[in-house]
Amino acid sequence: MDAHRAAAHDSAAVALPPGGATRGRVIWTTVLPTEAGAQSVTVRESLAESLRRGTPLVWAHGDGRERRALLGWGEALRVTARGPERFNRLSEAFRAFAAGRAEPALAFAALTFASDSEAESVLVVPEVVGRWHRGKLELPPGALELLPEPAEPGEFEELDFAAGALTREQYRRAVARAVELIEAGEVEKVVLARDLLATGSRPIDVATVLARLQGANPESWTFHVDGTFGSSPELLVAVHGETVYSRVLAGSAPVTGRPEGDTAAARALMASAKNTMEHAYAARSVSARLAAVADVVIGRPEVLRLPTIMHLSTEVTGTLHRPLSALEVAGLVHPSAAVCGTPTARAAELIAELEGLDRGRYAGPVGWVDAAGNGQFALALRSGQIAPDGCSVRLFAGGGIVRGSVPTDELAETAQKFLPMYQALSPVPQP
């Protein structure tokens, strides 16, 4: 590690769980990126209260005493980019900004799935960075006076949900066509998504939705960047110094809450030829791309059980050959077969053809990076994009299509994946 990177690393220390990457544990900032020697100011309040301080930029994970959140308010820098060079442009802009500052810098970013998306990829350096942990919000000296007081929780109304670009029947037909193309040898796997539009009569209380999402999905990474928000179980990349980590998910089954049934479903998921094949494509794509820049070790697939769904999960860890930031590594790995398909180029073409929608930032990388290059980026799954008027949100869910996929089953899988966002937005239990 070079001297500049080591010095920056010391100012925003990150801890790797004992024994390396462990399922359910997370590489995390343990020291606030404040000026050297400065004492932080502590405010005792719940995470929900901190989230209601003007709906900050958010990155949160964990449960109980392990619940942590990185929060940001204001904009010291905002950069947008489109096209194939969007990762490089955001990385270069942040690097130039950080180089001109005496204190360590940290940025939140959300990038589009596709390079030809009409949506913008965005990177924001907040004016104030806070860390919430164990009932305390820690802020740099003098920062509390810059923040709004926590707002009162909003009242939830029943939202109207409508199909977006694809109706249910259109999605089934898209899946059937994808299976035909797979059987014809044009592609091995393609990930197809559909969208829903949830609309209310008044602005949605995003801060309360985020608190609900995080509380209900502690194994996932809850995020909010520029109106893109959700709770993703898939960590695309995490970088700490020379260490890189990824948690790859693909292949799934519903969780019912009945222990015996869920245990049987987990065994069936591990034994399913269709799901293990779908998962293998995703794990190989991530590990192969990381292997180009790191010495990697690939773990064995396990079942990751979440509140509404279970996934096959493989952890990939490695040591980088040269200094690369988390954002740079995310750009090298994205799009993986978990959200695109195999081979990548043909799968991306079929996604555009069969979905007929612009995914925007759905299934793109979202997370944070600091001046040392440390950071974490999840895939923006179980997520939505709030409309400019704040009264509606566009939700997305998708599934991997391989040989043997059944259109009705794939539709049911997307319905299951809509549940975390649906339940956070509405008291009604089914979409």
N, C-alpha and C positions, 0 to 999 in steps of 0.2 A: 504494500500500500504506500503511495507516495505521501510526502510530508503534508501537502495541502489537504489531501483527503483524510489523513489521520487526524489533523487538527480539527477539521470540521466534524469528523466523526465523534471526537471527544466532547464537542459542545452539544450534541444531541444524541446521547448514548442510546443504544438499542440493545435489548437483551434477547438472546436466543434461549428457548426453553431447555431445561436440562436434558442431555441426551440428544440434542438436535431438535428438528421439527417433530412435533407430536400432534396427533389429531386432537382438535379442540383447543390447542394452545396457539399462541400467535407471537411472531416477532413484534416487539412493541417499543415505542419511545418511552424511556424512563426518566429522562431529564428534559424539561421544557427548553425549547430553543430561544432562550432569552440572552441578554448580554452577559458576558463572562462576569461571574461574581455577584450578579444581581440576585436579590432575594425575591421569591415569588409571593404574591398575595393570595391568601386562601379564603374562599367563600364557601360556607357550608350550605349546600342545597342539593336537591335531587337532580338526577340527569334530566328529567322531564322539565324542571325549572330552567336549567341551563339552556336546553333546546328552545325554550320559549323566549330567550333573550334575542329577539329579532330573527329567529330561524337561521342559525349560523351554518357555515360549511361544516360537514359532519363526517367523521369516520369512527365508528363505535363497534365494540365486540365484547362478548363475554357475559357472564352471569354472576350474581352475588358479589363477593369480594374481588372477583376477577373481571368484573365489568369495567371497561375503560373507554374513554372517548377523547378523541382529538378534535378540537373545535376551532373555527376561525371566523372572525368578524371583520368587515370592511374589505377594501381592496387597495393594497399598495401597488399591485401590478395585475393587469388583466390582459391576457393574450389569447387571440383566437386564430385558428388555422383550418384549412380545408385541404383535401387532396392527399396524394401518396406520401408527401413530405410532412404531414401534420405532426408526427411524433418528433421529427428532427427540429422543426420550427419551434415547437413549444419547449423542447429541451434546450435549444440554443438561447432562446429568449430568457429562460429561467437562469441558465448558467451566467449569462451576461449581467442580469440583475443581481444575482447573488454575489458575483465577484466585486461589485461596487459597494457592498455593504460591510460595515464592521461587525455587525451581529449576524449570527446564523439565520438563514432564510429557509422557509418551508412553504411549499405550494400544494394546493389541491388541484386535481385535473380530472376531466371527463372527456373521453375521445370517442369519435364515431366508430361504429362497426366497420363501415365500408369507406374506402377512400373517395368514392364518388358521391357520398351523401350530401344532400343540400344543407344538412344541419352543420353547425360549427363544433369543432373540438375546442375546448377551452381550458386554460390554466389560470388559476387565481392565487396570488400571494396575498394572504390576509394581512390587514394592519395589526390585528391582535390575534395571537394564538393562545389558546387555553387547553388545559388537560384536566379532564374530569376522572376521578377515581375515588371509590369508597366514600361517596357522599360529599366530596370536596371538589370545587372548581379552583384550579390553580392558574393564576394570571400573572403576567409581568407587572412590575410596580407601575402604578398610575393607570393601568388599563381598565380597571373596574369603572372608573368615572366615564369612560368612553362607551360603555355598553348600556343598552336599554335595560330597564327593569323587566323581570319576567312577566309576560302577558298572561292574562287569565286564559285557561283552556277554552277553546271554542266548542260550541255545541255541534254535534254531528247530525247531519240530515241524511235521509235516504238518497243515495245517488242513483241516477239512471245509467244503466250499463247497456251499451249497444255495440254490435260488431263493427270493427274498423274496416280495413281493406278487404278482409276475407271473412265470409260467413262460415259457419261450421261446415256446411256442405262443400263450399269451395275449398276449405282446408282439407277435407277428406279427399277430394279429387286431386288436390296438389300432392298429397302423400301418395295416392295410388299412381300418379304419373311418375313420381320420383322412384317408386319401387320398380316400375317398368324400365326406367333408364338404368337403374342399378342392375337389374337382371340382364339388360342388353350389354352390360360391360362399360357403360359410359362413365360411371362414377361408382365408388365403393360405399360412400356415406355422404349424406347431405342433411343439414340441419334446417328444418323449416319452422317458421314462427308465424303466429297470428297476433292480432292486436284487438283490444277492446277500448272503447272510449267511455270513461266514467264522468258524468256531468251533474253538477248541482246548481242551485240557484244563487249561491254565494261562494266567496273564496274558500277553498279547502284549507283546513288548519294543518299545514304540512308539519309543523313542529310536533303536534300531538300525534300525527300519523307516524312520524319517526320514532317517538317514544314507544308507541304500541309495537312497531316493527321490531325494535331492538329488544323489548321485553319478551316478545313472543318467539324470537329467533336468535338466541344468544350465541349459537354456533356459527351464525352467519355474520357478515360484515355489513353493518348498516351505514348508508352513505347519503350525502346530499351535497351536490355540486351544481350550482347554476340551474336549479329546477329539475335536475335529474336526481331521483331518489329511489331508494329501495333497500333490500336486505339480501345480499348475495351469499350463497354458500361456497362459491368457487373462487379461491384466491389464485389469480393468474400468475403473479410473481410477487415475491418479497425479497428485498436485498438488504443485507446488513454487512457492510464492509465488503469482504470477498465472498461471503456466503449468499447463495441464492436458493430460493425455495418456491415450490408450486404445489397446490392441491388440485388435482385434476378430477373432475366429476363427469360421468356419463353412464347411462344405464340407470333406470329408476323403477320404483314401485310405490304404490300408495301406502301411507301409514294410517291405520284405522284407530289406534289407541288401545286396541285389544292385544295384550301381551302375547298370548299364544299365537294369534293370527299373524301379528307382525313378525314374530320370530320365524314362523313358517315362511312368510313372504321374503324375509331376508335370506333364508336358505335357498329359496327358489330363485331369487335374484342372482345369487352367486353361481347358481347352476345353469342359468339361462344362457343358451348359446347366442341368442340374439343380443342380449344386454352385454355379455362379456365381449362380444365382437365390437359392438358400438363403443364400449369403454376402451378397448385396446387401441382403436384408431386414435382416440383422443389422447391417451397416455403416451403413445408413440410419437404423436406430432409434437407435443410439448417437450418431451425428453430429447428428441432429435434436434430441435431448434436450440434448446439450452446446451446441448452437447457441442454445438458449434462455438460456444463462448465460455464453457465451463466443463470441469470434470464432474460428471453427474452420477448419482446413485438413485436407482428407481426402486421404490418400495413395492410391496405386494398389494394387490387390490383388497380393500376391505369395504364393509357396508357402513356408510355414514347415515345415521338415522336422525332425521329432522322432524319437527312437529307434524307436518302434513305429508311428507314424502321421504323416501330413503334413496340413496344413490350409491353406486359403486364409486369408490374413492381410491386414488393412488397418489402418494406423496413422492415428489421428486426433489432431491436436494443436491447441491453442488458447490464447487469452489470456482469462482470466476478466474479466467486466465488473465484478465486485465480489468482495470477499473471501469465499470459501467454503472450508470444510475438505474434505479428501479424503472423509471420512465423509458429509458433506452432499452432495457431488457424487455419490457412489455411490448415495445414496438417490434422487437425481433421475434417474439413468440406469437403475437396476434396476427391473423386470426387462427386459433387452434382448431383442430377437428371437433372439439367439444361444442363450438358454436358455428362452425362453417361446414367442414366435411373433408373428404379425402377422395381424390387429390384436390388441393385447395383451390386452384384456379378454376377448374370445371365446377366444383361445388359452389363457388361464389357466383358463377354465371347462372347456375340453376336456381340459386336462391333469388336472384333478381328476377328471373323469368317466372318462377312458380309462385313466389310470394306476391310480387307486384306491389310492394310497399317499400318505403324508405325506413329502415330500422332506426335511423338517427343514432343516438348513443346506446340504444339497447344492444347488449352483448358486446359492447366495446369496453376497453379498460377504464376503470374509475378508481381513484385513490389519492395518495399523497407521495411527495418526494421532498427530501431536504437537500441542502447545499452539498452535503457529503455524498449524495447519491443514494443514501438509505431511503427506503420507502416500501409501500405496499400498494398493489393494484389488483382489485377484484375484477371479474367480468360483471357488467351491469345487468344481472339477471334478477328475477323477481322484482322488477323495477317499473318505473313509469316516468313520464316527462310531463310536468305541470304546464298548462297553457299560459300564455302571457297574461290573461285576465284572472288567473288563479282559480277559476271555477270548474275546470275540467282537467283530467289527467288521462294520458294515453298509456295504457298498460300493454305489456308484451309477455308472451310465453311461447316456448318452442320445444322441439324434440328432435333427436337424431334419428334419421331414417336410414335403415340398412336392409339388406336382403332379409325377407321374412317379416318386415314391419306390416302391421295391420292398420289401415286408416282409422277405424273406429277407436282402436286402442291408443293411437297417437293423439287423437283428439281428446280422449279422456286424460291423457298425460298432461296436455297443455292446461286443461281445466284444473287439474291438481296443482300445477305450478302457478296459476293465477291466485290461488287461495291466500298466500301470505299477504299480498297487497290488498286483496279484496276484504279480508278480515280486518286489516288495519284501517281501511277506509269506511267500513260499514259494519253495523252490528248483525247484519243478515249473514248466516253461515255459508251459503252456497252461491256461486256465480251463475 
